[in-house]
Amino acid sequence: MTYKILESHCVFENEKLKEVAVLWDDNGFVRATYSTLDPRAGYANLSETDGITPKLLQRVAGGGSYVDEARRKKYFPGKRNWSR
């Protein structure tokens, strides 16, 4: 499945990718998922050597953990038509 990525938010620490959150279209609604270096954070976690690519954003959309309320407000603020 290919996800329509609407926005992404990438966090770096010491020039290494630490967290990626993506907002994607869910049949007219939106959903957001994220991945971190922590292997317990969803089905798709990051590695320290990952670069930001369309393939990585698709992997986060399909296998990341759903964002919690705090991340939702931090990374994707404002009124949105959330499906979850």
C-alpha positions, 0 to 999 in steps of 0.5 A: 500500500502507498500512503499519501503523506501530507506532512512530516516532522523529523527530529535530529539529535547530534546530527542523527535521526531520532524520531519521524512522525508523518501525517497521512490521508485516510480516505478524506480524514487524517492519521498520524504515525511515528517511529523512533530509535526505540525498537518497542515503538511500533512495527517500524523503528528507525536506525541511526543510519536512516536518512529521510527518504520517501521510502522511510516516510512510507515505512513510518506511515505503514508501521509506526505507532499512532501518535498520542495526544501530546505528539499530535499537538506538538507535531500537527497542531490545529484543527484536523479531521482525524480518523483516530 
